[in-house]
Amino acid sequence: MKNIIILGSTGSVGIQALDIVRYFPKDLNIVGLVADKNIDLLNKQISEFRPDFINCHQSLISKLELQEAVQTPNYEMISSPSVDLIVVATPSLYSLKDTLDALNIGKTIALASKEIIVSAQSLLDKIENGRTNILPVDSEPSAIWQCIEQESTVEKIIITASGGSLRNIPSKLYESVTPKQVLNHPTWSMGNKITIDSATFANKAFEVIESKWLFDLAYEKISVLVHPQSIVHSIVEFTDGSLKAQLASPDMRLPIQYALLFPERKPNNLVAPLNLAAIGKLEFQSVDNNKYPCFELIVEAGKLGKSYPATVCAADNILVNAFLEGKIKFTDIAKILDRVINGHKPSLITTESIIEITQESQIKTIELITN
């Protein structure tokens, strides 16, 4: 029985993680739930899972229905000897401090927030066993992890991408697309932020940077293919030229389950098994940088290192929200991101500076949007 804390239990990944816990009650036990402001859903989760520890936004603590649980600061919850695994299901850098704290005390993290790795690589490098204590939850790095488990002759990795909701729309029409169009993803059911990032290919660029750190490979060993069916989640090429791929239905509950139950695999009827004959064909295409300018911009920022990745993460978050609110066009995301990168004065990332760098990038991005 693994005792689990979920940071971000009311978000998309957190809800799906609880689906897995619900399905494997003899293997997984919730001891802590942390949410932000969705207090109604959090109280329902408390009633069902009866955790020992709970936390939420400070302004809403009085509305918690504690029952047997205790309202507990995150650090006390994370450092409890009873906790075996911490699921970081919050967006962006929201749980950066909690993640660093947990890794520093030797806890295992099931990580859904790729922005933490993208932005804070130099901080993670300083933590003993930091890389080995992170279990990736996102489908593509999870697929790579599954393919290279117990392998030692990896030559390169190939990350697949659905191509996003606009993959069949000519890029000359991008300037007039609406948020509703972009949020209509053809194969995945995801939150708004990651769905927009999928359409711009920002999400895929972040996965390249994340995978470079997670699997300790050079950038030239990582490539991306567009794969419209979203069945092959990643491919690993070995030194003898052979390939190993992980195939599964496009459902986040599968990589979440792999991280939660690792190293065991167990049957799960929540997700239908693949019927390759019914799918009929699997297609792969190279990435069109003219169609997805954000991809090259963000990968190059990753190669520049220092504070560039953190700056790009922060700017992208603001730009996605601005597009969803109708303040900018879809094509403005790449244009403004380019200006943010070119105007950035790089510095080294430290525990003290990362939040300041993030805030400065957000302010600069808002200024560019306004002007």
Helices and strands as residue ranges (DSSP letters): E 2-7, H 12-23, E 28-34, H 39-49, E 53-55, G 58-63, E 70-71, H 74-78, E 85-88, H 96-104, E 108-111, H 114-119, H 121-124, E 134-136, H 139-148, E 154-161, G 171-176, H 179-182, H 192-200, H 202-214, G 219-221, E 222-226, E 232-238, E 243-247, H 253-261, H 276-279, E 285-286, H 293-304, H 308-324, H 332-343, H 353-370
